[in-house]
Amino acid sequence: MDKKDDNTMPRDWRFWCIILSLAICMLLTAIEFTAVGTALPVIVQDLKGDKFVWVGSAYTLGSTALIPFCGGLAQIFGRRIVLLSAIALFCVGSALCGAATSMNFLIGGRTVQGLGAGATTALIQIIIADLVPLKERGSFNGVMALAWGIGGGSGPVIGGSLAERGHWRWLFYLNIPISCLAAFFVTIFLRLKKPNTPLHEKLKHMDWIGNSIIVASTTSVVIGLTWAGIQFSWSSAQVLAPLILGILGLVGFLVYEARFTEFPIVPISLLSSRTAFSGYAQNFLNGIVLSTLAYWLSVYFQACKDAGPTAAGVDGFGLSYTISPTCLLSGLVVQKTLRYRQPMWFGWILMIVGCALLGTLDENSSRSMCYGFQALVGVGMGIIYVTAYFPVLAPVPVSQSAPALAFFTFLRNFALIWGVTIGGTVLQNQLVHRLPSTFLALFPGGTQIAFEVIPSIKTLPQPLKDQVRHAFAGSLRVLWNVLAGISGLGLLTSLAMKHLPLHTSVDENWGREDMKEKESENVGVAA
């Protein structure tokens, strides 16, 4: 018997301190992911670089590529040591970003940051699964999403205000004390069970070949997406070759996991159910919409509304501060009703309508309209963000929760890459055709350099200023309509789900270390 009913797991002060430590970690990663977008124009201008898309892509690449590997490490060495290592890696990456003297330096630091952030988010979900059964997990997922929402909402304002004052480096340096606080809480309170097998036996369970395949394939896809339409055309060999090789590599990875390895990173059983497959697909599509809006919405306010970085962050509150409370409410609804399909259908409908309405905005639209449209999308995304766990985990035994959640987080972060890079590609390709030729002539390097002028649009002479604002608004309208189409695909995918009961137990091989000690004491008393 490897499972036990969670009713024996007390929700005492130690338990809530663990939840608090995980929430701080989630807050840390959320601030970092969302803060850079509003500060990016100033950063690009200051470092005199033209590879702005890679600032986001490098972070999301790092936060995705090693997630399956980190999930395997957590199974072998235990949760706490892997989480502490991830926080330390994130801290080092933040220091490197703050000290950056060039765009390439910054991109390298962002990659290191991403490695730490991706492992952190995966471990948070795995640890919650160790402590709370799926039937009761809605509210706890909601708490983590609330922490993410607080960080995601404050991040753009923090990044924008520091950038406006010429102190964008402190956007990264501030992560260091927060990382230390997170590490302190994790060290003190996160005392979990860990396997006692010898090290050489642990290493035998690592799928080194599978990890190498997925890292190489993910990197190849990101390179293709980042170059597409910006450095090279979509039809060029420089774009098609890494994209095709990367996608074939991901397919090959799944084949290898299914047939050729004794200890797979992603057991094929995780994808054998149409309900689980639908959940993974919806998680991926929601991640694309979320990252695109989180990263590129501020461009609308800065380029079309003369907003500074700080004001652009505040203008995004309509999105960020509807996602987080909706996440918590949705988790409670699923926990109370034990139904996840109906909320997800409703969420996709709201996202379709909200993105389509964003697609009607131009440079002269009122801010209040944009706030309202953001709120519709935010409510829909909040619902999907929390409820997508249930169709993924309901079909698999609790012993498979860790690999299932690692793959779930991998797909969510992989979607962030697609959102940031596709958003940048759509925007830049549209600007090529929409910006006035007299304006483009000032930037022979292409529209990557034109992005640098966003902070200066308000100072352009008329009628050039209105022409540039109109070009940005029209380009963003295309992007929002693309997101409406992606949301529609999410709704279609959700129709494949079945209603399945939610687990009421957790895997007894994991969980709190002090509970193991109490169990031993109880056995001794009984004897």
C-alpha positions, 0 to 999 in steps of 0.5 A, spaced: 500 500 500 503 506 497 497 511 498 494 514 504 488 518 505 490 525 506 485 526 512 491 524 516 495 530 514 494 535 519 493 542 516 497 545 522 502 551 522 508 547 519 503 546 513 501 553 512 509 555 513 510 550 507 505 553 503 507 560 505 514 558 503 512 556 496 508 562 495 514 567 496 517 562 491 512 563 486 511 571 487 519 571 486 518 568 479 512 572 477 515 579 478 521 577 474 517 574 468 512 580 467 517 586 470 522 586 464 516 587 458 515 594 461 522 596 462 525 593 455 525 599 451 529 603 456 534 597 457 535 596 449 536 603 448 541 603 454 545 597 452 544 599 444 542 592 442 538 590 437 536 583 439 530 585 444 526 578 442 532 574 445 531 577 452 524 574 453 526 568 449 532 566 453 529 566 459 523 562 457 528 557 454 532 556 460 525 556 464 523 550 459 529 546 457 531 543 464 524 542 467 524 534 465 531 534 468 529 537 474 523 533 475 527 527 475 532 530 480 526 531 485 524 524 484 532 522 486 534 527 491 528 529 494 524 536 493 528 541 498 535 540 495 533 541 488 528 547 490 534 550 494 539 549 488 533 552 483 533 559 487 540 559 488 541 559 480 535 564 479 539 569 484 546 568 480 542 569 474 539 576 477 546 578 479 549 577 472 543 581 469 544 587 473 551 587 471 550 586 464 554 591 459 551 588 453 545 585 450 549 578 449 551 579 457 544 580 459 541 575 454 546 570 458 544 572 465 536 571 463 538 564 461 541 562 467 535 566 471 530 562 467 533 555 469 532 557 476 525 559 475 523 553 471 525 548 476 522 553 481 515 553 478 515 545 477 517 544 484 512 548 487 507 544 483 510 537 485 510 539 492 503 541 493 501 534 490 505 531 495 501 534 501 494 535 498 490 530 494 487 532 487 480 533 490 482 539 495 488 542 491 483 547 487 484 552 493 491 551 494 493 552 486 489 558 487 493 560 492 499 559 488 496 563 482 494 569 487 501 569 489 503 569 481 498 574 480 500 579 485 507 578 483 505 579 475 501 585 477 506 589 481 512 586 476 510 591 470 510 597 475 516 595 479 520 594 472 517 601 469 518 605 475 525 603 475 526 604 468 524 611 468 528 613 473 534 610 469 535 604 474 533 598 470 539 594 473 535 594 480 530 590 477 534 584 477 538 586 483 532 586 487 531 579 486 537 577 490 534 579 497 527 576 495 531 570 493 534 569 500 528 570 503 525 565 499 531 560 501 530 562 508 523 559 508 524 553 504 530 551 509 527 552 515 520 549 513 520 545 507 522 539 511 520 533 506 521 526 505 527 523 501 529 517 498 534 513 502 537 509 496 545 509 494 547 515 490 549 510 484 542 507 484 539 514 484 543 516 478 541 509 474 534 512 474 536 518 470 534 518 463 540 522 460 539 521 453 532 523 454 534 529 457 539 531 452 534 530 446 529 534 449 534 540 451 537 540 444 530 540 441 527 545 445 533 550 444 532 548 436 525 550 436 526 557 440 532 559 435 527 558 429 522 562 432 526 567 434 529 568 428 523 567 424 521 574 420 526 578 424 533 576 422 531 571 417 524 570 413 520 564 415 521 561 408 529 561 409 533 555 411 536 558 417 529 558 420 526 552 417 532 547 419 532 549 426 524 549 427 523 542 423 529 539 427 526 541 433 519 539 432 522 532 429 526 532 435 520 533 440 517 527 436 523 523 437 523 524 444 516 521 445 518 515 441 524 514 445 520 515 452 515 510 450 519 504 447 527 505 449 528 507 456 527 503 462 526 510 467 522 515 462 522 522 464 515 522 461 511 516 461 507 515 455 501 513 460 501 520 461 498 522 454 494 515 453 488 518 455 484 523 451 482 527 457 489 528 459 491 530 452 486 535 452 488 538 459 495 538 456 493 541 450 489 547 453 495 548 458 499 549 452 494 554 448 493 558 455 500 559 456 501 562 449 495 567 450 498 569 457 505 570 455 503 574 449 499 579 453 503 579 459 509 581 454 506 585 449 500 589 452 505 594 455 507 596 448 500 598 446 500 603 452 507 606 451 507 606 443 499 608 442 498 612 448 504 616 450 505 612 457 511 611 460 514 604 463 510 605 470 504 608 467 504 602 462 504 597 468 499 600 471 495 600 465 495 592 465 492 592 471 485 590 468 489 583 466 493 582 472 488 583 477 483 579 474 487 573 473 489 572 480 482 572 484 479 568 478 484 563 479 483 562 487 475 563 485 475 557 480 479 553 484 474 553 490 469 552 485 472 546 482 473 543 489 466 544 491 463 542 485 468 536 483 467 539 476 472 542 471 469 541 464 464 547 465 468 552 468 474 551 462 468 551 457 466 558 460 473 560 460 475 559 453 469 563 451 471 569 455 478 569 452 475 568 445 470 574 446 476 578 450 481 577 445 476 579 439 474 585 443 482 587 444 482 587 436 478 592 435 482 597 439 486 603 435 490 608 437 484 613 439 480 608 443 479 610 450 483 606 456 476 604 459 475 600 453 481 597 454 481 595 461 474 592 460 476 588 455 483 586 459 478 584 464 474 579 460 481 575 458 483 575 465 477 572 468 478 567 462 485 565 463 485 565 470 479 559 470 484 555 465 490 557 469 488 553 475 483 548 472 487 545 467 491 541 472 484 537 473 484 533 466 491 532 466 492 529 473 485 525 474 486 520 469 493 518 472 495 514 479 497 519 484 504 515 484 505 519 477 503 526 479 510 528 479 512 526 472 505 529 470 506 535 473 513 536 471 511 535 463 505 540 465 510 545 467 514 544 461 508 545 456 506 551 460 513 554 460 514 552 452 508 555 451 511 562 454 516 561 448 511 561 443 507 567 446 513 571 447 517 569 440 510 569 436 508 575 439 514 579 437 514 576 430 507 578 428 508 585 431 515 586 427 512 583 421 506 588 421 511 594 423 515 593 416 509 594 412 505 599 416 511 604 419 512 610 414 518 609 409 521 615 412 521 613 419 524 606 417 529 609 413 532 612 419 533 605 422 537 601 416 538 595 421 530 593 421 524 594 425 528 591 431 532 597 432 525 601 431 523 598 437 528 602 441 524 608 439 518 607 443 520 611 449 521 617 444 515 616 440 511 622 444 517 627 442 516 625 434 513 631 430 506 631 427 504 628 422 509 622 423 507 621 430 500 619 429 503 615 423 507 611 427 502 610 433 497 608 428 502 603 425 503 600 432 495 600 433 494 596 427 500 591 428 497 589 435 490 589 432 493 583 428 496 580 434 490 580 438 486 577 433 491 571 432 490 570 440 482 570 439 484 564 434 488 560 439 483 561 444 478 558 439 482 552 438 483 551 446 475 551 446 475 546 441 480 542 444 476 542 451 471 538 448 475 532 448 475 532 456 471 526 460 468 528 467 473 523 471 473 523 479 478 527 483 483 523 487 482 523 495 489 520 496 496 522 496 503 518 495 505 516 502 513 516 499 513 523 499 510 529 504 512 531 510 518 529 514 515 530 521 509 526 519 514 520 518 517 521 525 510 521 528 508 515 524 514 511 527 512 513 534 505 511 533 508 504 531 512 504 537 506 505 541 502 500 538 507 495 539 
